[in-house]
Amino acid sequence: MAKEKIIVGLDIGTCFVRVVVAKVREGLPPQILGVGKVVSGGLRKGVVVDMEEVVKNIREAAQLAERISGITIEEAFVGIGGSHISCRLSRGVIAVSRADGEISNEDKERAIGAATAISLAPNREILHVLPRRFTVDGQDAIKDPVGMNGVRLEVDALIVEGATPFVKSLIKCVHESEIEEAGLLLSCLADSRAVLTKRQKELGVLLLDLGGGTTGMTVYEEGDILHCQILPVGSMHITNDIAIGLRTSIDTAEKIKLEYGSASPENIGKKETIDLARLGETEGTVARLQVAEIIEARASEILDLVNKELKKIDRAGLLPAGVVLVGGGAKLPGLVELAKEKLKLPVQIGLPQGLEGIIDQIDDPEFAVACGLILSALNEETKSPESHNSFGDFADNLGPTVKKIKTWIKGFAP
């Protein structure tokens, strides 16, 4: 890596597009130089539905960041999410190649490559292969087998896959914004890099990214990624519920949520009211308690879905480091208390760490993905000559659907 270079993180969300520009100097934390944020209107549940609108939003956010940083953005590391993303476990098994039985980096990479030998639907492709732990001749729970001796090497890996048409649409939007994508990373992996500590990952922690159209969840235990899932509900569903329940416009419902919203009705006075005329409606008032009850109902539903996923992996109420909330929805008053009650775990809001510069601009849970992309990119040292890259240095033959993607993310390997 050069002694000094510019890295850009691009988070294309359902509600907002965020761009963060950072200068990376050898041996020092990334220095934030510029930030851009604009309202997004061309995605639904994290999937592009209006390419023209998305391109316009990316350009506007990039121009804002360029004006602040004084740097022209030519390429960016891009976060990808959406309800089309899914994860599954896979196991790769190989015979150690060297005659003396010593395991080399090549053997490790061949084992990871063998884990990608899975059946995929014609319109699906592998985005990432995340090795969790290795087994050498029956001895399991090995973090890094290189240098050990054995005959048989196995790896348990988490395969992240997505719908090819949606992935290509997102990349096309970035290209048409006159920005090259330097790498592609699942958003709920990027934000874990920005807010989680090594100790939290060792103890067991759930990172919950409450976005506009989706909720991403990533579970870590003993330093490994245990589970990853994107739920097709987010904070926009709360806004929709308020609009329907109060018979107001979506814009007014969003203002009500941001200014008067709470997920804890018990903390709201029964006589508190909201003057709709002040928010753009013609007339009328509504009880703030009614708004809180609507928000609590939807937030409880989201948390119930999260708990259901935790039960699938036998971790419901069993993560000592608790839950870390990020994303724009994490700022909803009362959500921390509700999450503690519903998930039976300690809960806190996560903020990006390990950065300097104009950190007051990114000291917010909604910038976790954009900052995480920058921190993840610090491990990116080689680039594929193909049309789109992912982080890491594992780019061997992975089959026709994934030829253009590097799938092993160095920073997430054991």
Phi, psi and omega per residue, in radians:
M1 nan 2.406 3.124
A2 -1.076 2.751 -3.107
K3 -1.096 -0.558 3.124
E4 -2.572 2.292 3.093
K5 -2.694 2.953 -3.122
I6 -1.811 2.312 3.060
I7 -2.167 2.361 -3.128
V8 -2.085 2.281 3.043
G9 -1.820 2.262 -3.105
L10 -2.124 1.957 -3.139
D11 -1.897 1.871 -3.111
I12 -1.722 1.667 -3.074
G13 -1.727 3.020 3.137
T14 -1.179 -0.626 -3.099
C15 -1.788 -0.545 -3.097
F16 -2.480 2.622 2.933
V17 -1.858 2.240 -3.112
R18 -2.158 2.357 3.107
V19 -2.190 2.287 3.079
V20 -2.199 2.226 3.127
V21 -1.878 2.267 -3.119
A22 -2.333 2.574 3.023
K23 -1.769 2.245 -3.120
V24 -1.879 2.165 3.098
R25 -2.080 2.457 -3.062
E26 -1.028 2.211 3.086
G27 1.429 0.020 -3.109
L28 -2.194 2.716 3.080
P29 -1.117 2.652 3.059
P30 -1.016 2.415 -3.137
Q31 -1.821 2.047 -3.139
I32 -1.246 2.169 -3.123
L33 -1.850 -0.551 -3.080
G34 -2.754 2.630 -3.132
V35 -2.386 2.408 3.053
G36 -2.299 2.405 3.135
K37 -2.542 2.181 3.095
V38 -2.365 2.732 3.099
V39 -1.161 2.377 3.141
S40 -1.818 2.404 -3.119
G41 -2.335 0.142 -3.043
G42 -1.965 0.246 3.123
L43 -2.165 2.643 3.032
R44 -2.353 2.109 -3.071
K45 0.941 0.669 3.077
G46 1.414 0.054 -3.101
V47 -1.954 2.408 -3.132
V48 -1.177 2.185 3.084
V49 -2.108 -0.241 3.120
D50 -2.490 1.646 -3.028
M51 -1.109 -0.684 -3.124
E52 -1.063 -0.746 3.140
E53 -1.165 -0.733 -3.128
V54 -1.117 -0.758 3.115
V55 -1.043 -0.775 3.134
K56 -1.073 -0.738 -3.121
N57 -1.170 -0.706 3.111
I58 -1.096 -0.764 3.139
R59 -1.073 -0.764 -3.121
E60 -1.111 -0.776 3.136
A61 -1.131 -0.705 3.128
A62 -1.134 -0.711 3.136
Q63 -1.126 -0.666 3.082
L64 -1.074 -0.801 -3.138
A65 -1.155 -0.619 3.121
E66 -1.150 -0.706 -3.124
R67 -1.127 -0.675 -3.128
I68 -1.288 -0.730 -3.047
S69 -1.502 -0.403 -3.058
G70 1.284 0.317 -3.093
I71 -2.108 2.362 3.076
T72 -1.396 2.176 -3.119
I73 -1.475 2.067 3.131
E74 -1.916 -0.521 3.105
E75 -2.549 2.750 -3.098
A76 -2.622 2.637 2.980
F77 -1.524 2.247 -2.924
V78 -1.962 2.343 3.034
G79 -1.534 2.468 3.114
I80 -2.190 2.416 3.116
G81 -2.513 -2.682 3.098
G82 1.940 2.698 -3.087
S83 -1.219 -0.145 3.120
H84 -1.413 -0.215 -3.125
I85 -1.336 2.389 3.050
S86 -2.472 2.811 -3.122
C87 -2.262 2.630 3.050
R88 -2.634 2.729 3.122
L89 -1.522 2.560 3.104
S90 -2.558 2.714 3.140
R91 -2.185 2.321 3.077
G92 -1.965 2.369 -3.104
V93 -2.277 2.309 3.086
I94 -2.453 2.889 2.989
A95 -1.665 2.365 3.128
V96 -1.102 2.335 -2.962
S97 -1.410 -0.606 -3.035
R98 -1.304 2.529 -3.102
A99 -1.134 -0.567 -3.131
D100 -1.451 -0.014 3.060
G101 1.420 0.071 3.132
E102 -1.341 2.285 -3.076
I103 -1.446 2.229 -3.108
S104 -1.828 3.017 3.049
N105 -1.057 -0.619 3.131
E106 -1.109 -0.692 3.097
D107 -1.116 -0.746 3.130
K108 -1.042 -0.764 -3.126
E109 -1.223 -0.619 3.096
R110 -1.125 -0.663 3.118
A111 -1.131 -0.754 3.110
I112 -1.110 -0.701 3.094
G113 -1.097 -0.652 3.133
A114 -1.139 -0.490 3.127
A115 -1.192 -0.307 -3.132
T116 -1.504 -0.008 -3.136
A117 -1.371 1.226 -3.117
I118 -2.151 2.813 3.123
S119 -1.458 2.226 3.133
L120 -2.129 2.536 3.020
A121 -1.118 2.713 -3.084
P122 -0.995 -0.510 -3.084
N123 -1.795 0.350 3.138
R124 -2.051 2.669 3.072
E125 -2.542 2.712 3.122
I126 -1.405 2.262 3.091
L127 -1.685 -0.783 -3.120
H128 -2.476 2.583 2.928
V129 -2.076 1.996 -3.047
L130 -1.911 1.747 3.124
P131 -1.157 2.299 -3.098
R132 -1.739 -0.927 3.128
R133 -2.745 2.755 -3.089
F134 -1.984 2.764 3.068
T135 -2.263 2.245 3.119
V136 -2.057 1.983 3.132
D137 0.849 0.786 3.077
G138 1.565 -0.240 3.092
Q139 -1.490 1.963 -3.024
D140 -1.763 -3.010 3.123
A141 1.041 0.615 3.104
I142 -1.636 2.245 -3.121
K143 -1.315 -0.839 -3.111
D144 -2.453 1.983 -3.047
P145 -1.483 -0.119 -3.050
V146 -1.058 2.241 -3.135
G147 1.682 -0.277 3.099
M148 -1.396 2.894 3.121
N149 -1.946 2.462 3.132
G150 -3.124 3.096 3.136
V151 -1.931 -0.643 -3.060
R152 -2.130 2.231 3.134
L153 -2.066 2.235 3.109
E154 -2.178 2.673 3.073
V155 -2.392 2.374 2.967
D156 -1.682 2.183 -3.071
A157 -2.296 2.669 3.047
L158 -1.768 2.097 -3.127
I159 -1.692 2.147 3.084
V160 -1.815 2.128 -3.114
E161 -2.204 2.748 -3.141
G162 -2.513 2.972 3.121
A163 -1.380 2.113 -3.079
T164 -0.945 -0.793 -3.135
P165 -1.044 -0.675 -3.121
F166 -1.262 -0.644 3.099
V167 -1.117 -0.800 -3.124
K168 -1.143 -0.629 3.124
S169 -1.113 -0.741 3.138
L170 -1.113 -0.785 -3.133
I171 -1.134 -0.657 3.118
K172 -1.115 -0.667 3.111
C173 -1.088 -0.716 3.125
V174 -1.121 -0.780 3.137
H175 -1.092 -0.739 -3.116
E176 -1.250 -0.225 3.019
S177 -1.489 0.103 -3.139
E178 1.145 0.637 3.052
I179 -2.229 2.316 3.054
E180 -1.525 2.441 3.081
E181 -1.519 2.094 -3.122
A182 -1.435 -0.324 3.130
G183 -3.056 2.785 -3.087
L184 -2.231 2.247 -3.099
L185 -2.478 2.396 3.095
L186 -1.008 2.244 -3.017
S187 -1.013 -0.724 -3.084
C188 -1.317 -0.099 2.933
L189 -1.576 -0.636 -3.138
A190 -1.103 -0.816 -3.075
D191 -1.199 -0.429 3.075
S192 -1.146 -0.563 3.103
R193 -1.161 -0.552 -3.051
A194 -1.450 -0.515 -2.968
V195 -2.078 -0.362 -3.074
L196 -1.606 2.496 3.071
T197 -1.638 2.850 3.102
K198 -1.063 -0.692 -3.134
R199 -1.113 -0.729 3.102
Q200 -1.059 -0.752 3.140
K201 -1.147 -0.566 3.118
E202 -1.247 -0.771 -3.081
L203 -1.221 -0.632 -3.049
G204 2.055 2.018 -3.032
V205 -2.580 2.627 3.034
L206 -1.968 2.143 3.013
L207 -1.704 2.133 -3.080
L208 -2.017 1.975 -3.115
D209 -1.776 1.792 -3.102
L210 -1.571 1.602 3.139
G211 -1.563 -3.003 -3.120
G212 -1.275 -0.826 -3.077
G213 -1.873 -0.294 -3.103
T214 -2.450 2.875 3.021
T215 -2.183 2.024 -3.134
G216 -1.662 2.416 3.099
M217 -2.296 2.350 3.117
T218 -2.312 2.222 -3.129
V219 -1.921 2.267 3.072
Y220 -2.043 2.545 3.039
E221 -2.700 2.365 -3.097
E222 0.936 0.609 3.098
G223 1.411 -0.083 -3.095
D224 -1.820 2.672 2.988
I225 -1.335 2.044 -3.086
L226 -1.618 -0.621 -3.050
H227 -2.780 2.587 3.126
C228 -2.541 2.323 -3.100
Q229 -2.693 2.515 3.049
I230 -2.044 2.075 -3.116
L231 -1.611 2.446 -3.036
P232 -1.434 0.610 3.071
V233 -2.359 2.587 -3.116
G234 -2.704 -2.901 -3.049
S235 -1.212 -0.363 3.068
M236 -1.149 -0.493 3.101
H237 -1.177 -0.558 3.058
I238 -1.139 -0.770 3.100
T239 -1.039 -0.768 3.124
N240 -1.073 -0.719 3.133
D241 -1.098 -0.711 3.126
I242 -1.127 -0.745 3.137
A243 -1.064 -0.728 -3.140
I244 -1.252 -0.785 -3.081
G245 -1.154 -0.616 -3.105
L246 -1.763 -0.075 -3.113
R247 1.003 0.848 3.096
T248 -2.054 3.029 3.064
S249 -1.283 2.829 3.117
I250 -1.069 -0.720 -3.123
D251 -1.082 -0.761 3.114
T252 -1.159 -0.696 3.125
A253 -1.070 -0.680 3.121
E254 -1.157 -0.712 3.104
K255 -1.117 -0.722 3.119
I256 -1.063 -0.775 -3.129
K257 -1.066 -0.792 -3.068
L258 -1.259 -0.653 -3.048
E259 -1.615 -0.564 -3.031
Y260 -2.195 -0.001 -3.034
G261 -1.214 2.602 3.053
S262 -2.766 2.496 3.089
A263 -1.655 0.158 -3.134
S264 -2.170 1.521 -3.128
P265 -1.024 -0.499 -3.097
E266 -1.155 -0.294 3.129
N267 -1.650 0.069 -3.100
I268 -1.836 2.300 3.102
G269 -1.194 2.478 -3.083
K270 -1.140 -0.410 -3.081
K271 -1.720 0.002 -3.135
E272 -1.225 2.317 3.135
T273 -2.213 2.837 3.116
I274 -2.083 2.194 3.134
D275 -1.479 1.872 -3.086
L276 -1.181 -0.486 -3.140
A277 -1.076 -0.590 3.139
R278 -1.227 -0.316 -3.107
L279 -1.797 0.145 3.068
G280 1.906 -0.220 3.078
E281 -1.360 2.799 -3.074
T282 -1.168 -0.762 -3.105
E283 -2.897 3.021 3.033
G284 1.841 2.805 3.060
T285 -2.323 2.742 3.070
V286 -2.341 2.694 3.112
A287 -1.323 2.261 3.118
R288 -1.116 -0.505 3.097
L289 -1.084 -0.674 3.124
Q290 -1.102 -0.711 3.106
V291 -1.084 -0.790 -3.124
A292 -1.088 -0.651 3.124
E293 -1.172 -0.661 3.092
I294 -1.128 -0.782 -3.126
I295 -1.129 -0.762 -3.118
E296 -1.065 -0.688 -3.110
A297 -1.077 -0.829 -3.122
R298 -1.246 -0.728 3.121
A299 -1.083 -0.662 3.107
S300 -1.125 -0.674 3.116
E301 -1.096 -0.766 3.123
I302 -1.071 -0.786 -3.118
L303 -1.190 -0.552 3.058
D304 -1.133 -0.688 3.084
L305 -1.127 -0.686 3.092
V306 -1.092 -0.791 3.139
N307 -1.104 -0.609 3.105
K308 -1.094 -0.711 3.098
E309 -1.151 -0.676 3.125
L310 -1.140 -0.624 3.108
K311 -1.143 -0.568 3.126
K312 -1.066 -0.547 -3.120
I313 -1.889 0.274 3.093
D314 0.990 0.744 3.113
R315 -2.183 0.197 3.124
A316 -1.098 2.089 -3.135
G317 1.219 0.242 -3.028
L318 -2.185 0.541 3.106
L319 -1.979 1.817 -3.030
P320 -0.999 -0.605 3.141
A321 -1.449 -0.040 3.011
G322 1.308 -2.552 -3.044
V323 -2.098 2.366 3.040
V324 -2.020 2.128 -3.108
L325 -1.672 2.308 3.013
V326 -2.364 3.115 -3.101
G327 1.603 2.852 -3.121
G328 -1.038 -0.615 -3.127
G329 -1.186 -0.317 -3.113
A330 -1.157 -0.344 -3.079
K331 -1.471 -0.009 -3.121
L332 -1.137 2.115 -3.134
P333 -0.983 2.413 3.100
G334 1.500 -0.153 -3.072
L335 -1.209 -0.650 3.138
V336 -1.040 -0.813 -3.130
E337 -1.125 -0.724 3.131
L338 -1.126 -0.717 -3.141
A339 -1.134 -0.675 3.084
K340 -1.047 -0.737 -3.111
E341 -1.196 -0.763 -3.045
K342 -1.359 -0.664 -3.050
L343 -1.671 -0.176 -3.140
K344 0.981 0.738 -3.115
L345 -2.467 2.728 2.980
P346 -1.128 2.487 -3.064
V347 -2.328 2.428 3.058
Q348 -2.544 2.804 3.071
I349 -1.575 2.345 -3.116
G350 -1.699 2.420 3.100
L351 -2.131 2.566 3.127
P352 -1.006 2.383 -3.133
Q353 -2.171 2.876 3.033
G354 1.393 0.383 -3.137
L355 -2.243 2.779 3.043
E356 -2.432 -3.061 -3.051
G357 1.726 -2.413 -3.128
I358 -1.432 1.096 -3.023
I359 -1.213 -0.314 3.088
D360 -1.110 -0.385 3.137
Q361 -1.360 -0.406 -3.069
I362 -2.091 0.171 3.137
D363 -1.400 1.152 -2.983
D364 -2.713 2.398 -3.119
P365 -1.071 -0.375 -3.127
E366 -1.317 -0.228 3.105
F367 -1.701 0.217 -3.102
A368 -1.090 -0.711 -3.108
V369 -1.182 -0.889 -3.106
A370 -1.037 -0.729 3.117
C371 -1.242 -0.641 3.099
G372 -1.115 -0.599 3.083
L373 -1.086 -0.715 3.127
I374 -1.142 -0.807 -3.132
L375 -1.150 -0.649 3.095
S376 -1.172 -0.632 -3.104
A377 -1.167 -0.301 3.109
L378 -1.088 -0.413 3.121
N379 -1.546 -0.123 -3.086
E380 -1.461 1.968 -3.089
E381 -2.069 -0.373 3.125
T382 -2.165 2.586 -3.118
K383 -2.160 2.498 3.064
S384 -1.302 2.476 3.068
P385 -1.323 -0.059 -3.112
E386 -1.376 -3.087 -2.959
S387 -1.335 -0.444 2.985
H388 -2.537 2.417 -3.021
N389 -1.909 2.802 2.912
S390 -2.151 2.968 -3.085
F391 -1.210 2.605 2.996
G392 1.984 -2.934 -3.031
D393 -2.341 0.369 3.141
F394 -1.893 1.803 -3.029
A395 -2.309 0.658 3.132
D396 -1.360 -3.119 -3.097
N397 -1.120 2.070 -3.128
L398 -2.113 0.267 3.132
G399 1.719 2.867 -3.013
P400 -1.117 -0.479 -3.079
T401 -1.404 -0.249 -3.043
V402 -2.256 0.377 -3.089
K403 -1.000 -0.559 -2.999
K404 -1.583 0.095 -3.044
I405 -2.087 2.284 2.920
K406 -1.460 2.219 -2.929
T407 -1.934 -0.227 3.128
W408 -1.650 2.022 3.139
I409 -1.560 1.929 -3.054
K410 -0.949 -0.748 -3.069
G411 -1.170 -0.289 -3.118
F412 -1.848 -0.003 3.113
A413 -1.303 2.673 3.111
P414 -1.102 nan nan
